[in-house]
């Protein structure tokens, strides 16, 4: 992986660097645009700078996660501090990057997000498969119960037919 140092890279520069890695980015320079894009697109990861035009990035992260709780947010800042990292985590950030960072640092953070998303998909698929298995088990129990009840009724009918045949004899009309 390339080690590109995006010291003072703009969002557009980061988007271009990520495009080279095969990752599509949507850019939003204010919170209203970010919220609108989140409602219109199926983005699963948001890169949010702590300092944006009209709102603190941690507040935006909290609003984005309130809108879509499964969204993974990576907060990035050139003004890293313990307080801002704690605020980011309280806002629901999945990761926190201090600028300047290398592209491979961002890619590691994104890959952790991609791995978590894959695990979520696997979990959803397993839960779906489990639900189907439970339905099949319930259907099997129902079929077993019906078969048992039907066999009991057939046994009664067979016993009655045997009794009737014994009493009437073989020559009876």
C-alpha positions as CSV (number, residue, x, y, z in Angstrom):
1,X,0.0,0.0,0.0
2,X,1.2,3.5,-0.8
3,X,2.3,5.7,2.1
4,X,1.0,9.1,1.0
5,X,1.2,11.8,3.6
6,X,-2.0,14.0,3.2
7,X,-0.8,16.6,5.7
8,X,-3.2,19.4,4.8
9,X,-5.2,17.4,2.3
10,X,-8.7,18.5,1.5
11,X,-11.6,16.2,1.5
12,X,-11.4,16.1,-2.3
13,X,-7.8,15.0,-2.1
14,X,-8.6,12.2,0.4
15,X,-11.6,11.2,-1.8
16,X,-9.2,11.0,-4.9
17,X,-6.7,9.0,-2.9
18,X,-9.4,6.6,-1.7
19,X,-10.7,6.3,-5.3
20,X,-7.3,5.0,-6.3
21,X,-7.9,2.3,-3.7
22,X,-11.3,1.5,-5.2
23,X,-13.4,3.3,-2.6
24,X,-16.1,5.6,-3.7
25,X,-16.6,8.8,-1.6
26,X,-19.4,11.3,-1.4
27,X,-18.3,14.7,-0.2
28,X,-20.2,17.0,2.1
29,X,-18.7,20.3,3.4
30,X,-21.5,21.0,5.9
31,X,-23.8,19.0,8.2
32,X,-26.9,19.6,6.1
33,X,-25.4,18.1,3.0
34,X,-24.0,15.2,5.0
35,X,-27.4,14.4,6.5
36,X,-29.1,14.7,3.1
37,X,-26.5,12.4,1.5
38,X,-26.9,9.9,4.3
39,X,-30.7,9.7,3.7
40,X,-30.3,9.4,-0.1
41,X,-27.4,6.9,-0.2
42,X,-26.5,3.6,1.3
43,X,-23.2,4.7,2.7
44,X,-22.1,2.6,5.6
45,X,-19.0,4.5,6.7
46,X,-18.6,8.3,7.3
47,X,-15.3,10.1,7.6
48,X,-16.0,13.2,9.7
49,X,-13.6,16.0,10.5
50,X,-14.0,17.5,13.9
51,X,-13.9,21.0,12.4
52,X,-16.6,21.6,9.8
53,X,-18.2,24.7,8.7
54,X,-21.4,24.9,10.8
55,X,-21.2,22.2,13.5
56,X,-18.7,20.3,15.6
57,X,-17.8,17.0,13.9
58,X,-18.6,15.0,17.0
59,X,-22.1,16.5,17.1
60,X,-22.5,15.7,13.4
61,X,-21.3,12.1,14.1
62,X,-24.0,11.7,16.8
63,X,-26.7,13.1,14.5
64,X,-25.6,10.8,11.6
65,X,-25.6,7.8,14.0
66,X,-29.0,8.8,15.3
67,X,-30.3,8.8,11.7
68,X,-28.6,5.5,10.9
69,X,-27.4,3.6,14.0
70,X,-25.5,1.0,12.0
71,X,-23.3,3.7,10.4
72,X,-19.6,3.5,11.2
73,X,-18.0,6.9,11.8
74,X,-14.3,7.7,11.7
75,X,-13.5,11.0,13.3
76,X,-10.4,12.8,12.0
77,X,-8.8,15.9,13.4
78,X,-5.7,18.0,13.2
79,X,-6.5,19.1,16.8
80,X,-6.2,15.8,18.6
81,X,-6.6,15.6,22.3
82,X,-7.8,13.2,24.9
83,X,-11.0,15.2,25.4
84,X,-11.8,15.2,21.6
85,X,-11.1,11.5,21.4
86,X,-13.5,10.8,24.3
87,X,-16.1,13.1,22.8
88,X,-15.8,11.2,19.5
89,X,-16.3,7.9,21.2
90,X,-19.3,9.2,23.1
91,X,-20.7,10.4,19.8
92,X,-20.5,6.8,18.6
93,X,-17.3,7.0,16.5
94,X,-15.8,3.7,15.5
95,X,-12.3,5.1,15.1
96,X,-10.4,8.3,15.6
97,X,-7.5,9.5,13.4
98,X,-5.1,12.3,14.2
99,X,-4.0,14.4,11.2
100,X,-1.6,14.4,9.5
101,X,-1.9,10.7,8.7
102,X,-0.7,8.4,6.1
103,X,-3.1,6.9,3.6
104,X,-2.2,3.4,4.9
105,X,-3.4,4.5,8.4
106,X,-6.7,5.6,6.9
107,X,-6.9,2.4,4.9
108,X,-6.3,0.3,8.1
109,X,-9.1,2.2,9.8
110,X,-11.4,1.6,6.8
111,X,-10.4,-2.0,6.6
112,X,-11.4,-2.5,10.2
113,X,-14.8,-0.9,9.3
114,X,-15.1,-3.2,6.3
115,X,-14.3,-6.2,8.4
116,X,-17.0,-5.2,11.0
117,X,-19.5,-4.7,8.1
118,X,-18.7,-8.2,6.8
119,X,-19.2,-9.6,10.3
120,X,-22.5,-7.9,10.6
121,X,-23.6,-9.3,7.2
122,X,-22.5,-12.8,8.3
123,X,-24.4,-12.4,11.5
124,X,-27.5,-11.3,9.7
125,X,-27.2,-14.2,7.3
126,X,-26.7,-16.6,10.2
127,X,-29.7,-15.2,12.1
128,X,-31.8,-15.5,8.9
129,X,-30.7,-19.2,8.4
130,X,-31.4,-19.9,12.1
131,X,-34.9,-18.4,11.7
132,X,-35.5,-20.7,8.7
133,X,-34.2,-23.7,10.6
134,X,-36.5,-22.9,13.5
135,X,-39.5,-22.7,11.1
136,X,-38.5,-26.0,9.6
137,X,-38.2,-27.5,13.1
138,X,-41.6,-26.3,14.0
139,X,-43.1,-27.6,10.7
140,X,-41.4,-31.0,11.4
141,X,-42.8,-31.1,14.9
142,X,-46.3,-30.3,13.5
143,X,-46.0,-32.9,10.7
144,X,-44.8,-35.5,13.3
145,X,-47.8,-34.7,15.5
146,X,-50.2,-34.9,12.7
147,X,-48.7,-38.2,11.5
148,X,-49.0,-39.6,15.0
149,X,-52.6,-38.6,15.3
150,X,-53.4,-39.9,11.8
151,X,-51.8,-43.3,12.6
152,X,-53.8,-43.4,15.9
153,X,-57.1,-42.9,13.9
154,X,-56.0,-45.5,11.3
155,X,-55.3,-48.0,14.1
156,X,-58.8,-47.5,15.5
157,X,-60.4,-47.9,12.1
158,X,-58.3,-51.0,11.4
159,X,-59.3,-52.5,14.8
160,X,-62.9,-51.8,14.1
161,X,-62.8,-53.3,10.6
162,X,-61.1,-56.4,12.1
163,X,-63.8,-56.8,14.7
164,X,-66.5,-56.3,12.1
165,X,-65.0,-58.9,9.8
166,X,-64.7,-61.4,12.6
167,X,-68.4,-61.0,13.6
168,X,-69.8,-61.0,10.2
169,X,-67.9,-63.8,8.7
170,X,-66.4,-64.2,5.3
171,X,-69.8,-64.9,3.5
172,X,-71.7,-61.9,4.7
173,X,-72.8,-59.4,2.1
